[in-house]
């Protein structure tokens, strides 16, 4: 790639909790010679972050703010790639998407916000496609394990000549804390759908991120929150599974990947996500408890009296768990599929580290490095994309190199 800009990667929001973790990951793992900068509202705070990073003494700092469009335009024109951790993205993200789309600058974020993704697509997909920019949302635990899990399944099934994907279910298991940013995004979503009927309709549409909703197959109900018997997913799974908090975002990202690839996963590709609660005789009770808890959280955020209480006990934006908690966390995502020929496969993506913090910093950091350094071997695509369609197998290789297990086996 011809280097015509001052920087390869800029971390926007570097003074926030996940922003600092991402900057630290890049400081430790970016190849020598990678030109990295830090951006945010406060030069003084950025300098303090830089002082705590190994080998980053000469990294430039750029002052930019979500309420200053000119500063975001300058930021986008200074670098090949912007990675942003500044959310909720529906509040603070769209003008940076605009700046990158217009400048032909690649962009990666941690958004798990369907309404923000839809706005980004509607307003800037064509702009980014014309400029050559890759706008890549959901480059963390939302939604890389889901998107890449289905991607590697598709590649293996196609190589084996076993048709296309049909019924496909991700079973998540994890240990880690919930992000304050995720909670803040949930607050924003709840407030928006309460006051905007159209937004509520978009949020509930299973193909809400599709480039062409009318062209999507009619596969009946595809609920985001349900109790599913393990044996209904795969014959070797026992017990009951619970709803998965991130399913409403991840499923739509994966379906967008399918549509952007001209439905290569299959026209009968049905996709859902659930969470494991173990296989003991108590799993139905545990699964029901998880479902009730998730429903109670959303309901609690919807009503002022309970919201007041929740706002005082839930994690705050910018806060995060201790280093020990981040280090001892982990996640496993097993993606089970039955193909149109009746063959069964399972893909596994597993990594050490709190999924919402430590592992997410790796996923976002490697996404940024792939966009910046591997441009010439990435899929030939531009616009508002997904991790699978923008980076694809190169990201699989990078994450394996970073210690992730990413495998596919026939069952």
C-alpha positions in Angstrom: 0.0 0.0 0.0 1.3 3.4 -0.9 1.9 5.5 2.3 0.6 8.9 1.5 -0.6 9.9 5.0 1.3 10.7 8.2 -0.1 7.7 10.2 -1.2 4.2 9.8 -3.5 3.9 12.7 -5.1 6.3 15.2 -6.8 5.2 18.3 -9.7 7.7 18.9 -10.9 7.6 22.5 -7.5 6.5 23.8 -8.1 8.0 27.3 -11.1 5.7 27.8 -10.9 2.3 29.4 -11.1 0.1 26.3 -9.2 2.8 24.3 -6.3 2.6 26.6 -6.3 -1.2 26.5 -6.3 -1.1 22.6 -3.5 1.4 22.6 -1.5 -0.7 24.9 -2.1 -3.8 22.7 -0.9 -1.9 19.7 2.2 -0.6 21.6 3.2 -4.2 22.5 2.2 -6.0 19.3 2.3 -3.7 16.3 5.2 -4.4 13.9 8.2 -2.1 14.2 7.7 0.9 12.0 3.9 1.0 12.3 3.0 4.7 12.7 0.4 5.0 15.5 -1.3 8.0 17.0 -3.6 8.7 19.9 -6.7 11.0 19.6 -9.3 12.4 22.0 -10.6 15.6 23.5 -7.8 16.3 25.9 -4.2 16.7 24.9 -3.0 16.5 28.5 -4.8 13.2 29.1 -3.6 11.7 25.9 0.0 12.6 26.8 -0.5 10.8 30.2 -1.8 7.7 28.4 1.2 7.8 26.0 3.6 8.0 28.9 2.3 4.7 30.2 2.7 2.8 26.9 5.9 1.0 26.1 7.8 2.4 23.2 5.2 5.0 22.4 7.2 8.2 23.4 7.1 9.5 19.8 3.5 8.7 19.0 1.7 11.9 18.0 -1.5 13.0 19.8 -4.3 14.5 17.9 -7.1 16.6 19.6 -10.5 15.7 18.2 -14.0 15.8 19.5 -17.4 14.3 18.5 -18.9 17.8 18.6 -16.3 19.3 16.3 -16.8 18.1 12.8 -13.7 19.9 11.5 -11.5 18.1 14.0 -12.9 14.7 12.9 -12.3 15.6 9.3 -8.7 16.5 10.1 -8.3 13.2 12.0 -9.6 11.1 9.1 -7.2 12.8 6.7 -4.2 12.2 8.9 -4.3 8.4 8.9 -5.0 5.3 6.9 -7.2 3.8 9.7 -9.2 5.2 12.6 -10.2 2.8 15.4 -12.7 4.3 17.8 -13.9 3.3 21.2 -16.0 6.4 21.7 -19.6 5.4 22.4 -22.5 5.1 22.6 -22.0 5.4 18.8 -25.5 6.6 18.2 -24.7 9.7 20.2 -21.0 10.2 19.3 -20.1 8.2 16.3 -21.9 9.1 13.1 -19.8 12.2 12.2 -16.6 10.2 12.4 -18.1 7.7 10.0 -18.9 10.6 7.7 -15.4 11.9 7.9 -13.8 8.6 7.2 -16.2 7.7 4.4 -15.5 11.0 2.7 -11.7 10.8 3.1 -11.3 7.2 2.0 -10.1 6.3 5.4 -10.7 2.8 6.9 -12.6 2.7 10.1 -13.2 0.1 12.9 -15.3 0.4 16.0 -16.8 -1.7 18.8 -20.4 -0.8 18.1 -23.1 -3.3 19.0 -25.8 -0.8 18.1 -28.1 -1.9 15.4 -29.8 1.5 14.9 -26.4 3.2 14.6 -25.3 0.5 12.0 -28.5 1.1 10.0 -27.9 4.9 10.0 -24.3 4.4 9.0 -25.4 2.2 6.1 -28.1 4.5 4.9 -26.1 7.6 5.0 -22.6 6.6 4.2 -22.3 3.2 2.5 -22.4 4.7 -1.0 -20.0 7.5 0.0 -17.5 5.0 1.4 -17.8 2.7 -1.6 -17.0 5.6 -3.9 -14.0 6.7 -1.8 -12.7 3.1 -1.2 -13.1 3.3 2.6 -13.9 0.2 4.6 -16.2 1.2 7.4 -16.2 -1.8 9.7 -18.5 -1.9 12.7 -18.6 -4.5 15.5 -14.9 -5.4 15.7 -14.9 -6.7 19.3 -16.7 -9.4 21.2 -19.7 -7.9 19.3 -19.4 -9.4 16.7 -16.1 -10.9 15.6 -16.6 -14.4 17.1 -20.0 -14.7 15.5 -19.0 -13.2 12.1 -15.7 -15.1 11.7 -17.2 -18.3 13.2 -19.8 -18.4 10.4 -17.2 -17.3 7.9 -14.8 -20.2 8.6 -17.8 -22.6 8.6 -18.9 -21.4 5.2 -15.3 -21.7 3.8 -15.0 -25.3 5.1 -18.4 -26.5 3.9 -17.8 -25.0 0.4 -14.4 -26.7 0.2 -15.9 -30.0 1.2 -18.7 -29.6 -1.4 -21.4 -30.1 1.2 -23.9 -27.5 -0.1 -24.6 -24.3 1.9 -25.4 -23.5 5.6 -28.9 -24.1 6.8 -29.8 -24.2 10.6 -26.9 -22.6 12.4 -26.6 -21.8 16.1 -23.8 -20.1 18.1 -23.5 -21.4 21.7 -21.6 -18.9 23.8 -19.9 -19.5 27.1 -17.9 -16.9 28.9 -16.4 -15.5 32.0 -16.0 -11.8 32.4 -17.7 -8.5 33.4 -20.3 -6.6 31.5 -19.0 -3.4 29.9 -20.2 0.0 31.1 -20.2 1.0 27.4 -22.6 -1.9 26.6 -24.9 -0.8 29.4 -24.8 2.8 28.1 -25.6 1.6 24.6 -28.6 -0.4 26.0 -29.8 2.8 27.7 -29.6 4.7 24.4 -31.5 1.9 22.5 -34.2 1.7 25.1 -34.8 5.5 25.1 -34.8 5.5 21.3 -37.3 2.7 20.7 -39.6 4.0 23.4 -40.0 7.3 21.5 -39.6 6.3 17.9 -41.9 3.7 16.3 -39.8 3.4 13.2 -36.7 2.8 15.2 -38.5 0.1 17.2 -39.5 -1.6 13.9 -35.9 -1.5 12.6 -34.6 -2.9 15.9 -36.9 -5.9 15.7 -36.4 -6.6 12.0 -34.1 -9.7 11.7 -32.6 -8.3 8.5 -32.3 -4.8 9.8 -28.7 -4.4 8.6 -29.3 -6.0 5.2 -28.3 -4.1 2.0 -31.7 -5.2 0.6 -34.3 -6.3 3.1 -36.9 -7.0 0.3 -34.5 -9.6 -1.3 -34.0 -11.5 2.0 -35.6 -15.0 2.2 -38.7 -15.4 4.3 -37.6 -18.0 6.9 -40.3 -17.3 9.4 -39.7 -16.1 13.0 -36.1 -15.7 14.0 -36.3 -14.7 17.7 -33.3 -13.2 19.5 -34.3 -14.5 23.0 -35.4 -18.0 23.5 -34.8 -21.1 25.5 -33.4 -23.9 23.3 -32.7 -27.5 24.1 -29.2 -28.5 23.5 -30.3 -31.5 21.5 -32.2 -29.3 19.1 -28.8 -27.6 18.2 -26.6 -30.7 18.0 -27.2 -34.3 19.1 -24.2 -34.2 21.5 -25.4 -31.1 23.4 -27.2 -31.7 26.7 -29.4 -29.5 28.9 -31.1 -26.2 28.1 -29.5 -23.1 26.7 -30.4 -19.5 27.6 -30.9 -16.3 25.6 -27.6 -14.5 24.8 -27.4 -10.8 25.5 -25.5 -10.0 22.3 -27.7 -12.0 20.0 -29.8 -9.1 18.7 -26.7 -7.4 17.3 -24.6 -10.4 16.3 -27.3 -12.2 14.3 -27.9 -9.1 12.2 -24.2 -8.6 11.5 -23.9 -12.2 10.3 -27.0 -11.9 8.1 -25.5 -8.7 6.6 -22.3 -10.6 5.8 -24.4 -13.3 4.0 -26.2 -10.7 2.0 -23.1 -8.7 1.1 -21.6 -11.9 -0.3 -24.7 -12.5 -2.4 -26.1 -14.9 0.1 -23.2 -17.3 -0.2 -23.9 -18.8 3.1 -27.2 -20.0 1.7 -30.8 -18.8 1.0 -32.0 -21.1 3.7 -29.4 -19.9 6.2 -31.1 -19.5 9.6 -29.0 -18.1 12.3 -29.5 -17.7 16.1 -27.3 -17.4 19.2 -27.8 -18.8 22.7 -25.8 -19.0 25.9 -24.7 -22.2 27.6 -25.6 -22.6 31.3 -24.1 -26.1 31.6 -25.6 -29.5 31.1 -26.7 -30.4 34.6 -30.3 -31.3 35.5 -30.6 -27.7 36.8 -29.9 -26.2 33.4 -33.6 -25.5 32.6 -33.9 -23.6 35.8 -30.7 -21.7 35.2 -31.7 -20.9 31.6 -35.1 -19.6 32.8 -33.3 -17.4 35.4 -31.0 -15.9 32.8 -34.0 -15.2 30.5 -35.9 -13.5 33.4 -32.8 -11.5 34.3 -32.3 -10.2 30.8 -35.9 -9.3 30.5 -35.8 -7.6 33.9 -32.8 -5.6 32.9 -34.4 -4.2 29.8 -37.7 -3.6 31.6 -35.8 -1.9 34.5 -34.0 0.5 32.1 -37.4 1.4 30.5 -39.0 2.8 33.7 -37.7 5.9 35.5 -37.9 4.5 39.1 -36.0 1.3 38.4 -33.7 3.0 36.0 -32.7 5.4 38.8 -31.6 2.4 40.9 -29.9 0.5 38.1 -27.9 3.5 37.1 -26.3 3.5 40.5 -25.3 -0.2 40.5 -24.5 -1.0 36.9 -21.0 -0.3 35.5 -20.4 3.2 34.3 -19.1 4.2 30.9 -15.3 4.3 31.0 -15.1 2.0 34.0 -13.8 -1.6 33.8 -12.7 -4.6 35.7 -9.4 -5.2 37.4 -6.3 -6.5 35.7 -6.7 -9.8 37.3 -10.4 -10.1 36.2 -9.4 -9.1 32.6 -6.6 -11.7 32.6 -8.6 -14.6 34.1 -11.7 -14.1 31.9 -12.3 -16.2 28.8 -14.8 -17.0 26.1 -15.8 -19.9 23.8 -18.1 -19.5 20.8 -19.1 -22.8 19.2 -21.0 -22.4 16.0 -23.0 -25.5 15.0 -24.5 -25.9 11.5 -26.3 -28.5 9.5 -25.8 -28.0 5.7 -28.2 -28.4 2.9 -26.7 -31.9 2.3 -27.3 -32.9 5.9 -23.7 -32.7 7.0 -22.9 -31.3 10.4 -20.0 -29.1 11.4 -18.9 -27.0 14.3 -16.6 -24.0 14.3 -14.9 -22.9 17.6 -13.5 -19.5 18.5 -11.9 -19.4 21.9 -9.6 -17.0 23.7 -8.3 -16.2 27.1 -9.1 -12.8 28.6 -12.2 -11.0 29.6 -14.2 -11.0 26.4 -15.5 -7.4 26.7 -12.1 -5.9 27.6 -8.9 -7.9 27.2 -10.0 -10.1 24.3 -11.8 -7.2 22.7 -8.7 -5.1 22.7 -6.9 -7.9 20.8 -9.8 -8.2 18.2 -10.0 -4.4 17.7 -6.2 -4.0 17.6 -5.7 -6.8 15.0 -8.6 -5.5 12.9 -6.8 -2.1 12.8 -3.5 -3.7 11.9 -5.1 -5.8 9.2 -6.8 -2.7 7.6 -3.6 -0.7 7.8 -0.9 -3.2 6.9 -2.6 -5.9 4.9 -4.7 -3.7 2.6 -3.4 -5.4 -0.6 -4.6 -8.9 0.4 -8.0 -8.0 1.9 -11.2 -8.7 0.1 -12.0 -6.4 -2.8 -14.7 -4.4 -1.0 -15.6 -1.0 0.2 -18.5 0.7 2.0 -20.1 -0.1 5.3 -19.0 -3.7 5.8 -18.6 -6.4 8.4 -15.5 -8.0 9.8 -15.9 -11.0 7.6 -16.5 -9.1 4.4 -14.0 -6.3 5.0 -11.1 -8.4 6.5 -12.1 -12.0 6.3 -9.5 -14.7 6.4 -6.7 -12.3 7.1 -8.3 -11.5 10.4 -8.6 -15.2 11.1 -4.9 -15.6 10.6 -4.0 -12.6 12.7 -6.2 -13.7 15.6 -4.7 -17.2 15.5 -1.3 -15.6 15.7 -2.4 -13.7 18.7 -3.4 -16.9 20.5 -7.0 -17.4 19.6 -8.2 -20.9 18.8 -10.2 -20.8 15.5 -11.1 -24.3 14.2 -13.7 -26.2 12.2 -14.5 -29.8 12.5 -17.0 -32.2 11.0 -19.2 -33.9 13.5 
